[in-house]
Amino acid sequence: MTGLRISRLTIDGVEHGLVTDEAPRIGFALESDVPGEALDHAIVRVGDWQTRTTQQVAIPYTGPLTPDTEYRVHVTATGRTGAVAEASTAFRTGRRDTPWVARWITDASYRTPKGCSPVPMEFRIRFTARGHVRRAWIEATALGVYELQLNGVKVGDQYFAPGFTSYRHHIQYQTYDVTDAIAAGNVLTAVVAGGWAVGSFTHKRKSRIYADRQAFLAELHIEYADGTQDLIATGPDWQVTTDSRYRMAEWYDGETYDATLDPASVRWKPADVTRPKGAPTLVAQYGPPVRAQQTLRPVSWTTSPSGELIYDFGQNFAGVISARLNGTRGQQVVFRHAEVVVDGELFVRSLRTAKATATYTCVGGEQEYSPRLTYMGFRYVGVRGIRPDDLELSALVLHSDVPQVGEFSCSNDLINRLQHAIQWGGRSNFVDIPTDCPQRDEREGWTGDYAVFASTASFNFDVSRFIGKWMRDVTAEQGRGGGIPMVVPKAGNPFPTMATSCWGDVCVLAPWAEYLARGDLEVLRRNYPTMKRFLEAAKWWAQLGSFTRDGRRIWRWPFHFGDWTSPDGSAKEWIQKGKWIGTAYFANSCAIVARIADLLGESADAAHYRRLHTEIATAYRAVFTDGHGTLHNEFQTGYVLPLAFGMTEGAETYAMAGNLVRLIAEADGHLRTGFPGTPYILFALSDNGRVDEAFDLLLQTTPPSWLYMMEAGGTTIWERWDALRPDGTVNIADLKVGASDDASGGGMVSFNHYAAGAVGDWLYRRVAGLEPIEGGYRRFRVAPLIGGGLTSAEASVRTPYGRASSSWNLDGSRLTLRVEVPVSAMCEVVLPDGTAHECASGTHSFEAEVLSSPALSPGGRAPRA
């Protein structure tokens, strides 16, 4: 490469094919073979509109927008050396404020059974094209999940449209170009399953949460070469049936498909006109679609003692099977799914009430089948009803379009397997919303799970659109008093909406992680009012019933999950630790929001939240400790959080770090932290002079530990540290608390829960030492920690400015470090011997002598936020 090049040009984070109803923002990355190059200025043109800017991230388009129009975007970037680079792309507007001619349609005679999912409905219309088609496109949405076919061919490659949103507030619609699919005579069909809106959802098996039955809305626009147009819109001229080949489809139980159904025998009736409950806004899709991202093939297959064929895909993931079969008419083939095999049989008890089964009735001869209206979380598939010679089985990995942007590896293979499991846990639970798990009767948007995983997620994946979509629902469903639902969208979850720590703190932690990774200030600005309302709610609850200065800053009420999933104690005992966790998270969020307020120019707010943070931190130490760094009621998370959140001062810090190390030693070298403390325990150690102890904890291989999961064969992160016991049995102990209280006896055990995978943040930021200082890595630091017997480590992340990376090798006591800085960015390199260097764009190499594991003095790093 010579000179300057625009390596990536995006509109709202999308390189091609964006359709939007909102004013977009433009971003671009540069590459150059000239060290130290940076952007001087850029000219961004969209039609007749243009702007001159020195920015590369989230440049707002402020020109006019009209519905259904293509806009060409051209960027001319000039570097400080005078080099020039150019690139172009395009986006298209959706309907914007254009009223829908189409009407919502359904089968009003159908009654969805209580607690059950409805039978899928199929809608159709026949139409004729009048001449040569210049352009044709469909805009469609549904209450339920839908799939379109035009003349028997699937339209688009998306699964589960229109996606899961807070349907009473907003519903996405999709736009599909079908220009090349229009024939002289045409049939347009749509199959609509209950999905999240109508179908059985939550462990309580609630149905009809957002609608009594499915409904469909669509417009097909046809423009002819002669300038005339046709509009085919849903209404009473469409037909509907519940006799489609899809006999059953829902999230938990799976899908039943009868290929023998003769279309000529289907009973059709005129569709009924309906309308959604409330007045939801229909918006062009703003979240990334769910697609088949890759194909997996079995690594082996066996026959179980019961005679079931069991295929092992070698990886736990979310998706569906894809089968090529040679069958006879009426032959029924059943596919069951599970995460683990015990005694040679699928272990399905942990699925609780979910059947996770796909049933296919064959026609004669060669045929193919893959579920379209459901998905499962699994590694193993059990098959009955067919000989192995008549089946070619593969699987489609399904998740939202969240491109992988981060990588980490080191000289320890178990840690590399841990990183692999962390990434697969993210993929598996990024199915339109951030779910807790992809397999059992849950798959809900638990806010606490993502709150602790947010930073790791933003390192590994570009989740900007994915989390941006979900955060709209977090705001939409925030309670009047400022509380955040524990599940978003709430969708029938029985927990009340109230302010609760860690779970509610997602409204701060998720946008902050995205800002640091992507540098888009609008992410903070959009969510700032939500953050403020939440912190006001926390403050109100903390003050309730307290009359002392310190007592008014201890957050006890109304409920906290506490040290959830800690290896110690019962769920009741985890919850009893809530006031420690609540107070620490309250302080941390105040500190982060103070920084956000500074970035947004809200100086009075920044001062307020800094003062509040200081008061809360002081209260934590005054109420919970002896004043010298020892908790009255000692537990690991109780020390981890104040250390990691910068809540300690002076000698107290040394004492707390020492006490944490002692508790770990008393636990025979194991952690004893739940969801809230696990992401921060290694930071609490390494950032406070205990680097060796941090590595020792990371490298522990007996339970509870991260690497035990890997030693035990885990390919994703588990919900509980002892999900699979050393003796090979599955821990299905019922907790009898909220969502874990079910009649199936399956307990609370998932082998695909990403929360404990938040340790990935420490791998990136400390082992590789790659850490953003300013949003989007405009400025970042590389300061690797050496220890644990590691002889090498490397990490990279695709930032909005380009690739940033850190790679080090240790030969004896000699460290070699290589750092890559993208164009327009700056990096502060801190070597283990304490020397520091300021680096502009380019590739830089350093050497240093490492005499022993560095022991940072407390306060040597900025508080981990």
N, C-alpha and C positions, 0 to 999 in steps of 0.2 A: 504493500500500500504506500502510496505517496500522497503528500498533502493532507487535506482535510476531507472527511467523509461523514455524511449523516448515516449512521448505522441502523437507526430505528426511529420511525416517525409514527406517533400514535395519536388517535383522537379518543379522548376518555379512556385511555389505556388500551385501545383496540387498534390493531394495525390495518385491518381490512374489514369491510362489511358492516360498520356501525350504522344502526338506525336509531335515532333518538328524537325525543320530543322536547329536549332541553338544550339550552345553549352549551355547546361542548367546550372542552379545554384541550389544548394541543401541547404535546411534549415531544422532544427529540433528543437523541443521544448522538455524540460525536466520537469519531476515531481519528487519530493522527499519528504519524510516525515521527513527529517533531516533539521531543521532550518539553514539558512545560506548557504545551498549548492549552488555550482556554478560549471560550467564546468571548468575542468582543461585543458583537451584537448580531441580531437576526431580524430579518424582515419576514413576517408571516402574512400571507395573502390568502383570502378566501373571497373569490369573486372580486368585487370592487372594493372590498374592505381590506385594510391592511394595518399592521401595527409594527412598530420597531421596539424591540425588547432586548434586554440582557439576560433574560431568563430562559431556561430550557424545560421547566416543569410546570404543567397546569396553566398554560397561557390561555386566558379566557378569550373566547370569541364573543365580541360584543356587537357584531353586525346584525342585519335583519335575518329573520328566518321565516320561511313560508312552508306550509305543509307539503309533504311528499315531493321534496326537491333534492336533487343531488348537488352537493357543494364540493368543489375541488379545493384542496388545501395545498399551498406551495410554500416551502420554507427555504429561504436563502440565508445561510449562516456564514458569518465572517469571523475568523479566528484572530487572535492578537498578532499573529505573524502576518496577517493579511490574506491568508489562504481562504478560499471560498468553497462552500459545499451547498448543493441543492438537492431537494427531494420533494416528491408530491404524493398525495394520497387523496381519498375522498370519503365523505360520509353522506348519509341521506337522512332527511327529516321524516318523521312519521306523521301521524294525523294532527299532532299538536291539538288545537282546539276545535277541529272539525267534528261536528256532531255525527254520530253513527246513524246511518239509515237502517242498518241491521237491527233486529230485535232479538233479545235472548229467547231461546227455544228450549223445550224440554218435553217429557212425557208426563203430563200433570196427573195421569191416573196411577203412576207408579208410586208405591209407598216403600220407602227405605226402612227395613226392619231396625228396631231399636238395638243399638249395640253391634250391628252388623254392617258390612259394606254393601252397597247396592249392586245389582247386576249392571254391567256396562251397557250404556245406551249407544246406539249407532244412528247417526243422522245422515241424510243424503239429499242431493238435488241433481237433476239431470239438466244439461243446458247445451246449447249449440253455439259455436263460434260463427260469426257472420262473415268473416273475411280473414285477410292476412293480419296476424297479431304482431303488433310492434312491441308491446309490453303487457305483461299480466302479473298481478301479484295478489296475494291473500293476506288479509289481516284477521287474526283469529285469537280468541281466548275462551276460557271455560271456567265454570265452577266444577271442579274435578280436575283430572288430568286427561289431555286429549292427544289423539294422533290423527293426522290427516292423510288421506289417500286421494290422488287424482288419477282416474283411469286405472285403478288398481296398483299404483306405485306410490310408496310413501313419499310424502312431501317433507323435505328437510331431513336433518339427521339428529334432531333434538329429542331427548327423553323428558317426559313429565312436564311438558308445557301445560299451563302458563307459568309454572313454578309456584313455590310456596311463599305467600306473603300474608300479611294481616288483611285478609280479604275484605273486611268491613271498611278498611281505610283505602287500600289501593290494590289493583289487580293489573298484572302485566299483560300486554298483548304482544303477539309475535307477527313479524312480517316475513313472507316467503315469496321469492321470485319464482313464478311458474311459467314464464314466457315460453320456454321450450317444451312444456308438457301439455299445452293446450292442443286438442285435436278438433276435428269437425264436430263430432258428437262426444260429449263428456259426461262423466259421473264423478262428482265430488262427494266424498264420505268423510265422516269424523266419528271415531269411537271415543267415548268419554267415560272413563271410570270414576269412581267416587273420590279417589285420591285423598288429599288432606282436607278438602272442603266438606265432603259428604261421608267419606268412608270411615271405617273403624280406626280410631287413633287414641293414643295414650294407653298405658297399662290397664286403665279402667274400661277400655274398649268402648269409648264413646263414639257415636256416629252423628251425622247431621249437625256438625258443629257450626258450620257456616251456611249451610243450605239444606233444605229438606230432600233434595234430589239433584242430580246433575243438570247443568244447563250449558248451552253453547251459543257463541256469538261469533259471526264471521262476515266479512265482505270480500268478494272476489272482484277485483277491478281488471277490466280488459280494455286496452287502448289499441285501436286498429290503425293500420297504415294510412287510411283515409281521414284520420283525425277524429272519427267517432269513438264512442265509448259505451261499454256495457257495465252495469253494476249488478252483481248477483249477491243478494244479502239474505241472511237467515231471517225467516219469518214463517207464517203459517203455510206457505207453499212448499216448505221442506217436509220430509217424511222422517219418522223415527221408529225404531224397533228396539226391543230388549232381547231379541232372538239372534244376536250376532254370534260369531264363532267364539268370542270371548265370553265364557260362561261365568267366570268369576275373576276378579282382580282386586287386590288390596295389598297394602304395604306388608302386613304381618303374615298372612296366610299364603300369599303368593298369587298364582294365576292358573286358571283352567281354560284350556283352548281345545275346541273340537273342530278339527280340520275336515270332518266328514259332512258338516252342515252344507246342504245344497242352497245356494243363494236364492234359487227360484222358489224355495219353500218358505222363505222368511215372510212373516206377516208385518207389513208396514202400515202405518197410520199417519194422518197429518200431525205435524208437530204442534205443540201448544206454546203460546207466548207466555213468558214469565219475566221476572226481574229479580236482581239480587236483593238480599236484605240490606237495608241502609242505602247509602249513596256512595259506593266506592269510586275512586278516580281510576280511570283506565289509562295506563301509561305505557308507552313503547318500552319493550324489555330493557331494563337497566341493570339486571344481574346477568352473569355469564351463564350460558345454557349448560345443562347436563348432557354429556355426549359419551359414546364409547371411546375411551382414550387409548386402549390397547387390548390385544387379545392374548390370553394365557392358555397354555395347553397342559394337560395333566403330566405330572412327572412320574406317576405310577398309578396302577389300579390293582385292587385285590377283591376277593369275594369274602364278605363278612360271614361269621358263623351262622347268621340267619339267612344267608343266601343273597344278600343285597350286593350289587356291584358298587364298590366304593372307589371313587376317583380322587386322587390327591393333586391339587394344583400347586402345592409347594409354597403357597403364599396366601395369607388371610387378606381379604379385600372385599369391596362392595361391588356388586355387579349382577350379571345374569349368565346362565348357561347359553351356549349356542350349539345346537345339536343338528347333525346330519344323520338321518335315519333311513333305514330300509325296512319298511313296515308293511303290514297288511291292513286293509280297511277295518276300522273298529278296534284295532290294537291300542291298548292304553299303556303309555309309558309314564312313570312317575319319577320325578327328580326331587330328592330331599337335600337340604343344605345344612351344614354344621361347621363349627369352627374347630372342633377337636374330635378325635376318635378315642374311645376308651374300650379296652378289651375287644378290639377289632370291629366295634359297632359305632355308628354315628352317635355322638353324645348331644342330645337335643333338649335335655331337661333345662339347661341354662337359657333356652329360648323362651321359657315360660309359656305363655299361651300362643305364641307365634308358631304356625305350622311350617312356614318357610318352604313351601312345596309348589312345584310347577307340574301340572298334569296335562299331558298332550294325548289326544286321540288321533290316531294316524288315518290317512288315506292310503291307498295302495302304492307301493314302489318307493323310489327315492324322494325324500322330502327334507325340509329344513324347518327348525323351530327355535325361536328364542323369545322369551317373555319381553313384552314391550310396555306393560302398564304396572310393573312392580320391580323391586330389586331385593336382593338378599345380601347379608354379610356372611362370608363363608370361606373356608379353605377346601372342605371336602364336599363331594356330591355323591349321594347314594342313589342308585338307579335300579328300578324294578320294571319288569314287563318287556324286556328286550335282551337279546343275546349280545355280548360285547362285539362280535363280528359284524353286527348290523348297526353299530353306533360309532360315530366319530364325534367325540365331545371336545368342545373348547369352552372358553368363558370370556365374556366381555367385561372389562373393568370400566365401571361407570363412575364418573364424578364431574363436578362442574369444571368449566375451563379455568383452571387455576394453574398457569404455567409454572413449572419448577424453575426458580431463579437462583437457589442457593445450593451449595454442595459443601460437604465436610468429609474428610477422611484423615486417618492417622495410621501409625504403625501397629496399633492394636486391633486385631480383627474383630474381637468382641465389641469394641466401641463402634467399629464400622457397621457391624450388624445392628447395633442399637440405633445408629443414625438411619439406617435402612428402614428399621421398624417405625421410627418416628415419622418418616416421610410417608410410609404406607398407612399409618394411622391417620395422618392428615387427609390423604387422598380418600380414604374409606369413609370419612366423616364430613367431607365437603360435597354432599349431595344436595345441592340447592340451598341448604342452610347448614350451619355448623352443628352437626348432631353429636349426641353423646356416644352413640354406638350405632352400627348399621344392621344388627342382626335380630335382636329380641323385640318384644312388644313395647318399644319405646321410640328410639330414633328421633328424639325431640331436640329442640334448640336450647339445651341447658346453658344458661349464661355463665355459670361458674366454670364449666369445662373450658369454654373459649377464653374467659378472662385470664386464666393461668397459662394458656397455650399461645396467646396472641403474638407475643414477641417471636417465639419459635416459628409459628406459622408464617409470619411476615418475612422471616429470613429464608425459609425454604420455598415459599410460593409467592407469586404475585396475586394476592387476595384482595386487591384494591376494589374491584367491582363486586366481588363476592361478599366481602364484609360491608362495603358501602350499601349494598342492597339490604343486608340483614339489619344494619344499624338504622335504616329508615323505620323498620318495624320496632326496634328497641325504642325509638323516640315515639312512634305512633301509639305504642302500648304502655308508655310510661304512665303511672298513676297520677291522679290530680295532686296527690301529696308529694310526688317526686320519686316514689318507689318504682323499681324496675321488676317486671315479672321474672321469676326464676327460670321460666321457659319462654322463648320468643321464636315465632309467634306463639301466643299462649295456647290457642287451639285446644281448649278443653282441659288443660292441665289443672289439677285440683288445688294447687298451692295458691294462696291469695297474692295479689300484687302488693308488695310492700318493700321498703328499703331494707336490704340485707347485705351483709358484707361479702366481698369477693364476687359473689354472683352479680350483685348490682353494680359493682365496680367495673364491670365490663364496659359500661358507657364511657369510662375514662381510659381503661387499659387498651381496649381494642383500637380506638381512633389514634391514641398516642403511638402505639406500635406501628400503625400504618403510616403515620406522619414521619416517624423516624426512618422507615424503610423507603417511602415513596416521595416524601418532601412536599406533599400537596397540602398547603395551608388550609384549603377549603374544607378538608376532612375535619380539621379542628373547629373551624368556624361553624360548620353545619351542626356539629354535635355539642358545641359549647353550652347552649342553653340547657340541654339534657343533663350535662355534667353538673351544672350549677344547681338545678332543681334536685338532683340526687343528693348532692352534698348538703343542701339545706335540709333535706329530709333526714339524713344521717345526724346532722347537728340537732335537729328537733328531738329525735328519739334519744340521743345521748343526754340531753338536758332533762328529759322527762323523769321526774321523781328524784332528781339530784339537787342537793343544796350547797355542796362545797364547790370551790373553784375547780379542783381536779376532777371531782366526781362528775361534773357537767361535761366532761370531755371523754368519759368512758362510755363506749357504745355497747349497751347490753341488749336493748329491746328493738323491735318486738321478737325477732327470731334470727338466729344465724345457724348455718350448717356446721360452723366450728371447724374442727380439724378433720374434715370429712375424708373417710377411707384411710385414716391412720391405721397402721398395723396394731396399735394398742387400743384395747377397749372396745366397747360396743358403740352403736350409732348414738345412743343416749349420751355416752361419755364424750363422744366427738362434739356433740351439740353443746355440752356443758362448757366447752372451752371457747364458746362463741365470743365472749366479751373481750378476750385477749386478741383473737383474730380480728374481730370487728374494729377494735380501737386502732390496731396497727394498720389495717387496710384504709381506714378513715384518714389517718395521718398521711399515708403514702399518696392517696388520691388528691389530698389537698396540696401536697408538694408538687405533683404533676400538673394539676390545674393551675397552680401559680405560674409554672413555666409556660403553660399554654396561654394564660392571660397576658403574659409579657409578649409572646409572639403575636397576639391579636391586638396589642396596643391597649389592653384593659389594665392600666397600671394600678388603679384603686383595687380592683379585684385581686390582682397579683399580691398586693400588700396584705389584703385581708386573708387570703389563703395561706400565705407564708406565716402570718401570725397564728392562724388557726392550727397549722401543722406544728408549730413550736409548742403551743398550749397542749395539743393532744400528746405529743411525744413526752412532754414533761409529766403529764398526768399518768401516762403508761408507767413511767419509771417510779413515780411517787406512789401509785396505788398498788402496782403489781410486784414491785421489787423492794429490797431492803435498803435501797438508796446507794448500794455499792455494786450493783450489777447481778444480784442473785434473785431470781423469782421466788416469791413465797410458795407458789404452786408450780413446780418445774415440769416442763415438757419441751421437747425439741423445738416445735414450731413457735413456742412462746419466746425463745431466744432468737430463732432464725429471722423472724419478721422485723423486729426493731434493729437488728444488725444490718440486714439487707436494705432496709428502708431509710437508713441514716437517722435513726431516732435516738442514738446514744451519744454520750459525751465523755471525753477523757478516759479516766481509769475504768469507768463503767464498761466501756467498749472491750477492753482487755478482759475484764472479769466475765462479761457475757460470752465472749468467744471461748474463753476457757471452760465455762460451765457447759456450753454446747458440746465442746470436745469431750468433756467428762460424761455427758449423757450418752453420746455416741459410743464411748468406750464401755459404759455400763450396759449398752445394748449389744455388746460383743461386736462392735464395729459396724453397726447397721443404723440406717435411718429409721425414724419412727414418725415421719411426717405424713400428713394427708394432703389433699388437693391444694390447700392454701399455702403450705410451707414448702412442699417439694420443689417448686421451680426456683426457690431462692436459697436452699440450704447450702449449695456449693458456693454461691456468691457470698453468703454470710461467713463462710470459712475462709475462702481464698482472699477476699477483700479485707480481711481483718487478721492477716498474719498467719493463717493456718492453711497454707497451700498444700503441704504434704497430706494433711488430714482430709482435705477436699479430694485429692486424687485417690487416697485410700478408700474413701466412701464411694467414689465413682466406680472403682475397680472391684468392689465387693461382689462376690459371685454366689453367695448363699442368700436365701430370702430373709427379710425383704431387701431387694436391691434391683437396680436396673439390669445388671448383667446376668442376674439369675434368670430373668425372663428369656434372655438370649440363650443361656446354657440349657434351659428347659425346652428350647425349640421354638420360642415365640418369634413370629415374623411381624407382629405389630405390638403395640404397648397394651398392657392389661389394665383393667379398671381397678383391680385389687392386687396387691403385691403377691398374694398367695393364691391367685386364681387357680393355678395348677400346683398342687403340693409336690414336694420332692418324691413322695411315694406314687405319683402318677394319678392320684385322685383329684377330682375337680371340687373346689370349695364352693358349695352352693348354699352356704348358711344364709337363712332368711334374716333380714335386718328388721323387718316389720316397721319401717319408717316411710311414710309417704309413698313415693313411687316404687319402693321396694316391697311394699306390702301387697302381695298378690296370692291368689289361691293355688297357683300352680306348683309351689314349692321349689321354683327354679332359682330363688334367691337373687342376689345382686352380683352377678359375675359375668363379665364381658372380656373377651380376649382381643377387643379392638376398641379401646378407649384412649384418646390421645393425651389426657391431662398430665399424667406422669412423664410424658415425652417432652414436657417443658424443659427438661434438662438439656435439650438441644441448644437452648439459648446460651448456656454456659460453654458448651463445646465451641460454638462460634466465637463468642465474645471473649472467652478467657483462654481456652486451649489454643485456638488459632489466633485469638487476640484481635479479631476484626469487629469493630464497634462504631456505629454512627455517632457523631457529635452534633451535627446539624442534620435537619431533615433531608432525606434522600441521599445521604452520604456526600453532600456537598463538601462537608468536612468530616473526616473519620479518623479513628485511631487504630493503629496496629501495635498491640503490646502483649505478645504471647506469654503465657505461663508455661514454664518448663517443669515437668514432674511426672510422677507415675510410671517412670521407666519408658516413657514414650521417646522415640528417636526421631519422629517426624510428625508433622500435622500440616494440613492445608485446608483452607476454606476460600470460597469465592461467592460473590453475590452479584447478580445483574442489577445494578442500580439504575435510576433514571438517567444517569450520566454515562453509563457504560459499566464495564466489568471492573470490580474491585476485588482484590485477592491478597491473601497472606499465605505464605508457604515457608515452613522452616524445617531444617534438618540439624540433628545433633550428632556430631562425630566426637566421641569422648566428651571433652568439655568445650568443644568448639561449636558454636551455633552459627549457622548460615541462614539468613532470612531474606526472602524475596517478596517484594511488595509491588502490587500493580495498582496504579492510580488512574482513574479515567479522566478524559479531557474535561476541563472546567472544575475539577475537584482538587482538594488538598488533603494531605494525610499527615498526621503526627505519628511518627514511629518512635516507640519507646522500647529500648533493648533491655534484656534482663540485668545488665550491669548499670542501668539507670540513665544511660546516655539517650538523648532525644534528638530527633531530626525532623525537619519540616520538608515535606516532599510535594512537588507539583506533579502534574500528569506525567505518565511514563512508567517504566519498570525500574525498580531500584533494588540493589543488593547490599546487604550489611553482614558484618561478622562481629561476634562478641564472644567473650569467654564466660562460661557458666560454671561457677565453682560449686554451687549448691542450689537447691530449690530456693527461689527468692522468698523472703518473708516480708511481705508488705506491712508497713505500720498501719494501724487503724486510721482511717481517714485518708489513706494514700490514694484512693480512687473516689470518684464522685459516687454518691449513694445510688444504688441500683434501683431504677424506677421503671 
